[in-house]
Amino acid sequence: MEALLAVLPLSLSSGINLYLTVLALGIADRAEVVTLPAGLDIAGSVPVLAVAGLMTLVEFFADKIPYVDSAWDAAHTFIRPLGAVVIALNLIPAEQGELTAAFALLAGTTALTAHSGKASLRALVNTSPEPVSNSVVSVAEDASVIGLLALAATFPFIAAVVGGVVLVGIIIGLVFVFRWASQAFGSVWAFLRGQGRVGRDPRREQVPRRRV
């Protein structure tokens, strides 16, 4: 049951920062703070810790550079959801059958939603003229990942509830962003069409009349 409750917060954290999630799981396993199930305990191995630590360091700096963070997010559109699916598949026993597949699908969808929310937020932040906001948002994201994982390790049920609330909030935010983007695109398109009509000579568009 604890494994099932952990799927949602782990998927959310993976959608925000997959490498930090794997690194935190591995460190917690080696420190015996948590006991990872067989298959997922590979996160505590030295090679995985080394790669996860290196990629976490790279993402730490890439996330704080305007527009580089958006490019980094675009490159991880499929990596983060896939990582969440792998974690979910190793978190729940394989003999659960259909339940395992259902939660793996939930993990991928949740991670993709969290990733989309993060990428959309970064795109909005990049419109600001100063780079400080990128660093603030990046630190807040990393802190939320650590906090969510710590909550999942100590209070799984509360972590699942918090994860559900956060997921609903992200979905609502994405709906507003989509509506705003659609309106902005419509305004730009209407402006471009209007500009195209300004340069035309209306006399040339008149159909010549035939003489009777």
C-alpha positions in Angstrom: 0.0 0.0 0.0 2.9 2.4 0.8 4.3 1.6 -2.7 1.0 2.5 -4.3 0.7 5.7 -2.4 4.3 6.7 -3.3 3.6 6.4 -7.1 2.0 9.8 -7.4 4.5 12.0 -5.5 7.4 10.1 -7.1 5.9 10.7 -10.5 5.4 14.4 -9.8 9.0 14.8 -8.6 10.3 12.9 -11.7 8.4 15.2 -14.0 10.0 18.2 -12.4 13.5 16.8 -11.9 14.1 13.2 -12.7 17.8 13.1 -11.9 17.4 14.7 -8.5 14.6 12.2 -7.7 16.8 9.2 -8.6 19.7 10.7 -6.7 17.6 11.3 -3.6 16.2 7.8 -3.7 19.7 6.3 -4.0 21.1 8.3 -1.2 18.1 7.5 1.1 18.5 3.8 0.3 22.3 3.8 1.0 21.7 5.8 4.2 19.0 3.2 5.2 16.4 6.0 5.6 14.1 4.0 3.3 14.2 0.5 2.0 13.6 0.4 -1.7 12.0 -2.6 -3.3 13.9 -5.1 -5.4 14.6 -3.6 -8.8 14.5 0.0 -7.6 17.3 -0.5 -5.1 19.7 -0.2 -8.1 19.3 3.6 -7.5 21.6 3.1 -4.5 24.4 1.6 -6.6 27.6 3.6 -7.1 27.3 3.9 -10.9 23.7 5.1 -10.8 24.5 7.5 -8.0 27.4 8.9 -10.0 25.4 9.4 -13.2 22.4 10.8 -11.3 24.7 13.2 -9.3 26.4 14.4 -12.5 23.2 15.0 -14.4 21.7 16.7 -11.3 24.6 19.1 -11.3 24.2 19.8 -15.0 20.5 20.5 -14.6 21.2 22.7 -11.6 23.1 25.1 -13.8 21.1 24.7 -17.0 17.9 25.5 -15.1 19.1 28.9 -14.1 20.0 30.2 -17.6 17.2 31.9 -19.5 16.1 30.0 -22.6 18.7 27.3 -21.9 16.2 26.0 -19.3 13.5 25.8 -21.9 15.7 23.9 -24.3 16.7 21.5 -21.5 13.0 21.0 -20.8 12.2 20.3 -24.4 15.0 17.7 -24.6 13.5 15.9 -21.5 9.9 15.8 -22.8 10.0 12.1 -23.1 12.9 11.3 -20.7 11.1 12.4 -17.6 7.8 10.5 -18.2 9.7 7.4 -19.2 11.8 7.6 -16.1 8.6 7.9 -14.0 7.2 4.8 -15.7 10.4 2.8 -14.9 10.3 3.8 -11.3 6.6 2.8 -11.0 7.2 -0.6 -12.7 10.0 -1.3 -10.2 8.1 0.1 -7.2 5.1 -2.2 -7.5 5.5 -6.0 -7.6 5.2 -7.5 -11.1 2.7 -10.1 -9.9 0.1 -7.4 -9.4 -0.5 -7.7 -13.2 -3.1 -5.2 -14.5 -2.6 -3.0 -11.4 1.0 -2.5 -12.2 0.3 -1.5 -15.8 -2.4 0.9 -14.6 -0.1 2.6 -12.1 2.7 2.7 -14.7 0.3 4.6 -17.0 -0.7 6.9 -14.2 3.0 7.6 -13.4 3.8 8.5 -17.0 0.8 10.7 -17.4 1.5 12.4 -14.1 5.1 13.0 -14.9 4.2 14.4 -18.3 1.7 16.8 -16.7 4.3 18.0 -14.2 6.8 18.4 -16.9 4.4 20.4 -19.0 3.6 22.6 -16.1 7.3 23.2 -15.4 8.1 23.9 -19.1 5.1 26.4 -19.4 6.2 28.2 -16.2 9.7 28.5 -17.5 8.6 29.9 -20.8 6.6 32.6 -19.0 9.5 33.4 -16.6 11.9 33.7 -19.6 9.9 36.7 -20.8 11.1 38.7 -17.7 14.1 41.0 -18.4 16.1 39.9 -15.4 17.7 36.4 -14.8 17.1 36.3 -11.1 13.6 34.9 -11.4 14.9 31.8 -13.2 17.2 31.0 -10.3 14.4 31.6 -7.7 12.0 29.3 -9.6 14.7 26.6 -10.1 15.6 26.5 -6.4 11.9 26.4 -5.5 11.4 23.4 -7.9 14.3 21.5 -6.4 13.1 22.2 -2.9 9.6 21.0 -3.8 11.1 17.7 -5.1 13.1 17.1 -1.9 10.1 18.1 0.2 7.7 15.8 -1.6 10.1 12.9 -1.5 10.7 13.4 2.3 7.0 13.6 2.8 6.5 10.4 0.8 9.1 8.6 3.0 7.6 9.6 6.3 3.8 10.1 5.6 2.9 8.3 2.4 -0.8 9.0 2.6 -0.3 12.8 3.2 2.2 12.8 0.3 -0.3 11.2 -2.0 -3.0 13.7 -1.0 -0.6 16.6 -1.5 0.5 15.2 -4.8 -3.1 14.9 -6.0 -3.8 18.5 -5.1 -0.6 19.7 -6.8 -1.5 17.7 -9.9 -5.0 19.3 -10.1 -3.4 22.7 -9.7 -1.0 22.1 -12.5 -3.8 20.9 -14.8 -5.8 24.0 -14.0 -2.8 26.2 -14.7 -2.1 24.5 -18.0 -5.7 25.2 -19.0 -5.3 28.9 -18.3 -2.0 28.9 -20.2 -3.5 27.2 -23.2 -6.4 29.7 -23.3 -4.0 32.6 -23.0 -1.8 31.2 -25.7 -4.8 30.7 -28.0 -6.0 34.2 -27.5 -2.5 35.6 -28.1 -2.1 33.6 -31.3 -5.5 34.7 -32.4 -4.7 38.4 -31.8 -1.4 38.1 -33.7 -3.0 36.3 -36.6 -5.8 39.0 -36.8 -3.1 41.7 -36.8 -1.1 40.0 -39.6 -4.2 39.6 -41.7 -5.1 43.3 -41.1 -1.6 44.4 -42.1 -1.9 42.3 -45.3 -5.0 44.1 -46.3 -3.6 47.6 -45.7 -1.2 47.4 -48.6 -3.8 46.4 -51.2 -5.3 48.7 -53.7 -9.1 48.3 -53.4 -9.5 49.6 -57.0 -7.6 46.6 -58.3 -9.8 44.2 -56.5 -13.0 45.5 -58.2 -14.3 43.3 -60.9 -14.7 45.3 -64.2 -18.2 45.7 -65.4 -19.2 44.5 -68.8 -20.7 47.0 -71.3 -24.2 46.2 -72.6 
